[in-house]
């Protein structure tokens, strides 16, 4: 396929998702993402799924699937075309956009308890094997090949997949909100990823905190729980010690009352699990 055919037939959404980039705000035909080349609190990268193009309001530049790959991989046009070969070349019609917002080309084959030795070893490496009942072993097919990983479901039925080599989401990206279930809680603990949540449950042990838990699965998903967070009297943050985590923390602190920044516990480490794995 030549450049023009690739620009028309490779889904811009799928290309962005291949770089773990997901919309902050979206409807059936358009979406806003955070900029590809800078950190920002308000998303300025506008994507038109019908035209299969994007526009960065911050720089005034337009993008297509080829230029996006070039920017993300810092590569030539020919190298970008080679990267795009792995995607299914099928025209994305308007009615297809309206039917689904999920990643195409995958099928979940089996869901069960964690049993594969490689996944057990990975949970042990991350020091959260004791929480194996909170995740699932997922066998799935993607682009014609079979894979397996540790799965953690979100509120939209999508599943975060992790193993030693992969970090992807099958299905629609969303948060995972876990409520206490016994009584209505006025406290919530927030994490970026589910390994930090599993780590916290390890630290929590048998203590009954009567807290709800929110796993963002991506800081870009924060907007989805804006109304829910207003219901809590206390918010505890276990976010990553990086620019994105700090920016998310500042947004939450400005918007909601009684926010406790717990990242000081693992200062000097990337996240809670990274600190916990050191044994300190």
N, C-alpha and C positions, 0 to 999 in steps of 0.2 A: 504494500500500500504506500501511496505517496503521502506527502505532508498534509495535503488538503483532505484526503480521505480519513486520515488518522484524526485530524481535528474535529471532523464531523461524527465519527463513529465510535471513538473511545470516550466513555462517560467521564466527564470532568469530576463528578462526585467520587467515582471509583478511584481515580488517580489521586485525588486529595486524601481519600481514606487509606490508600497504600502508604502514605506518609504519616498516618495516624492524625490526620487533620479532619475535624468534624465541625459542623455548623453550630454557631452560637444562637442564631435566630434563623428560622426557616418557615417557608410555606411549601406548597406543592411544586412551585415552579422556580422559586428563587431562595437564596439564603445569604446570610452574612457570616463570614469567618474572621478570625483574628488574622492580621497581616502575616505574610509568610516570612518576612525579613526583619521584623522588629516586634518588640513587646508593646502591648497596648491594652487599655482597660475597656475601650469601646471598639467593637469589631468594625473594620473599614474595608474588608475584602469582600466585595459583592459578587455572587455567582448566579448566573442565569442558566438553569439546567436545560431550558428549552433551546437556547442558542448555543449552549455548551461553551460559554465564555465567561470570563471574570473581569472585574474592574476594581482596581485599588484606588479608593477615594483619597488615600493619603499621599500617593505619588502621582495619580492621574494616568497610570499605565494600565493597558488592557492585557489580558493573558488568555492563552489557550492551553490545551493539555501539554503541548510540546514545550512551550515556554515555562510552564510550571515545573516540569521535570528538569529542564535546564537550570532553573533557579534553585531548586531543592538539591540537585545533585552536582551543581556547578560543572555542567558538562556541555558538549557540543550537540548540535541538532541530530547528527547521526547516532550519537550515544543515547540521546533521549528517545529516538525512534526504536532503538534496540530494547530499551527499558519498557516501552509501551507494547512490545510484541507479546508480552505475557498476558495481556488483557484480551478478553473476548471482544472481537470486533463486530459489534452489533449496533445498529442504529437505535437510539433511545427516543422512542416516539412520545408525544405528549401524553397519550393515554397510559403509557407505561409509567411515566413519572407520577401520574395521579394515583396509580394503583399501589405503588410501593415506594418506600424510602429506605429499603433495606439493601445491604450488599448483595450483589448477584453472584451466581456461580458457586454457591456452597450448599451443602446438604449435611445436616447432622444425622449420623448413622446410628449412634448409640450413646446413651447417657447412663452412667452408673456410679458406683462407689470407686474411690481411688484404689486401684489395684496394680497398675503397671509399675514395675520396678523403677523405671526412669522417673516417673512422676512422684513416687514415694521418696526417691532419693532427692528430687528437687525440693519437695516440701521439707525434708530433713535439712537440706542445705540452707534453706531460708528460715529454719528453726520454727516452723509452724505446723509440723506434722500432727501435733495434738489436736489441731482444729480441722483435720481432714474431713470431718462430717459436715462442715460448712461449705464445702466445695464439691464439685462433681468431676468425674473423668468423662471427657467428651471425645468421642471419635467422630470425625467429620471428613467430608470430601470437599476439596476446594480446587477448582480448575482442573478437574479430572484426577487429582491425586489424593490419597488418603493420609490423614494426619490425626494426631491425638494431643490432648493437652488438659490442663487443669481449668475447669470452667466455673465461672461465677456469674449468676444471672442478674440482669438489671430489671427495672420496673416495667420495661416495655417488652420483655421476653427475649431481648438480645443477650448474648453471653460473651463475657470477657474471657479470652483464651490466653493462658500463659504456660510456657514451659521454658526449658533452658535456651531455646532458640527463637521462640515466637512471642509476640505481644500484639494481638489483634482483637478485634471485636466482630463477632458474627451476628448479623442482624442490626436492628436499630440501636444507636448509641443512646444511653440514658443513665440516670443515677440509680443507685440501689438504696432504698429507704427501708430500714429494718426497725419496726416498732416493738416495744417491750412486750406487748400482748396482754399482760396481766392488768395493768392500770395505765391510764393516760399519763405519760411522762411529761414533765416540764423541762427536761434536760435532753440535749442531743450532742453526740460526739461525731465530728466530721473528719473524714480521711479522703485523701486523693485516690488511692488505689486499694484493692482488697487485701493485698499482703500486709499493709499497715493495719487494716481492720483485724486480720487474723492474729497479728502480733499483739494488738491491744487486748484481744480476748485471751491470749496466753498470759499477759501481764495481769489481767483482771482476775484470772483463775476462777475460783468459786464465788467470788464476791458478787452480790446482787446489787448492781448499780442503779437499777430502775431507769436506765437511760435508753433513748432511741439512738440508732446509728445511721449515719448517712455516708455512703461511699460514692464520691462524685464520678469515679471512673474516668473522668477528664475534668479539669477545672472549667472547661468551656461549658459544662453542663450546669453550672451554678444557677443560671437563670431559670431552670426548670423547677427549682424549689423555693423560689422567692417568697411565695405566700406561706408555705409550710414552715419556714424558719421563723416567721413572725409569731408563731404560736408558742415558741419556747422561751422560757425565762433565762435559761443558761445555755450557752453554746461553747463547747470545748473544741479547739482546733488542733489537729495533728497533721498539718500540711507539710509539704516538702520544704527543705531549707534551700530554695533556689529562687530565682527571679519570679517565676510563675507562681510559686507557692506564696511568696511574700506579697505579690500583687493581689492575689485572691484573698489573703488574710486582711489586707487593707480595705478591700471592698466590703468584706463581711463586718469588720470592726466599725466602719463608717455607717453601715446601714442598720445594724442590729445592736441591741443593748446587751450588756453583761456577757462579753465575749472573752474567753480565756485562751490565750495563746500558749499551747503546751509544747511548742517546738523547742523551747529552752531546754527541755529534758534531754533532747538529742542534738544540742548545738554542736556544730562541727561535723555532723554526719548528714548525708543526703536526706534520709527520712527515718521514721521510727524503726522500720525493719532493718535498715542498714546499721543503726545503732545497736539494736537488739542482737544482731548476728555477731557483733564483736565480743559479746559476753560481758560488756561493761555495765 
